């Protein structure tokens, strides 16, 4: 679980009043993140766009690796099935 310093958390009402101020704090790297609190629990996080793009890039690469692994396993399974089973086709 991610930890937030007290000054990295803001209630949704306060955020609505001072959004520009909080964006300035994140984009200037004064804070690495701002947690938006609603009903006493974190609901969302504001991070710099560069950080978001990096996270999205990493996620996309991991997803691609998972797809490649699934396809590799399917190919292997298809080869094993072909070795052990005969399929007849009625025409």
C-alpha positions in Angstrom: 0.0 0.0 0.0 1.2 3.5 -0.9 1.9 5.9 2.0 0.9 9.5 1.8 2.3 12.3 3.9 -0.3 14.6 5.4 0.5 17.4 3.0 0.1 15.0 0.1 -3.6 14.5 0.8 -6.4 16.9 0.0 -10.1 16.6 0.5 -12.3 16.9 -2.6 -13.9 20.1 -1.5 -10.5 21.8 -0.8 -9.2 20.5 -4.2 -12.2 22.1 -5.9 -11.3 25.4 -4.4 -7.6 25.3 -5.1 -7.0 22.9 -8.0 -4.5 25.1 -9.7 -2.4 25.4 -6.6 -2.3 21.6 -6.2 -1.4 21.2 -9.9 1.4 23.6 -9.4 2.8 21.6 -6.5 2.8 18.4 -8.5 4.1 19.8 -11.8 6.9 21.7 -10.0 7.8 18.4 -8.2 7.2 20.0 -4.8 5.1 16.9 -4.3 5.4 13.6 -6.2 1.7 12.9 -5.9 -1.5 14.3 -4.3 -4.1 11.9 -3.0 -7.7 13.1 -3.3 -9.7 12.1 -0.3 -13.4 11.5 -0.3 -15.3 10.2 2.7 -12.0 9.8 4.6 -10.4 7.5 2.1 -8.1 8.0 -0.9 -10.1 7.9 -4.1 -7.7 9.1 -6.8 -4.1 10.5 -7.2 -2.8 13.4 -9.2 0.7 12.7 -10.6 2.8 14.6 -13.2 2.0 13.7 -16.8 5.5 12.3 -17.3 5.0 9.9 -14.4 1.7 8.8 -15.8 3.1 8.2 -19.3 6.0 6.2 -17.9 3.6 4.1 -15.8 1.4 3.5 -18.9 4.4 2.6 -21.0 5.5 0.0 -18.4 2.0 -1.4 -18.1 1.7 -1.7 -21.9 5.1 -3.6 -22.1 4.0 -5.9 -19.3 0.7 -6.6 -21.0 2.5 -7.3 -24.3 4.9 -9.8 -22.5 1.8 -11.5 -21.0 0.2 -11.8 -24.4 3.4 -13.2 -25.9 3.7 -15.8 -23.1 0.1 -16.9 -23.6 0.7 -17.2 -27.4 3.9 -19.2 -26.8 2.1 -21.5 -24.4 -0.7 -22.0 -26.8 1.7 -22.9 -29.6 3.4 -25.4 -27.3 0.0 -26.9 -26.3 -1.1 -27.1 -29.9 2.1 -29.0 -30.7 1.4 -31.5 -27.9 -2.2 -32.0 -28.9 -1.1 -32.7 -32.5 1.3 -35.4 -31.3 -1.3 -37.2 -29.3 -4.6 -36.8 -31.1 -5.9 -37.6 -34.5 -8.7 -35.5 -35.9 -11.0 -36.8 -38.6 -13.0 -34.5 -40.8 -16.1 -35.8 -42.6 -16.7 -34.2 -46.0 
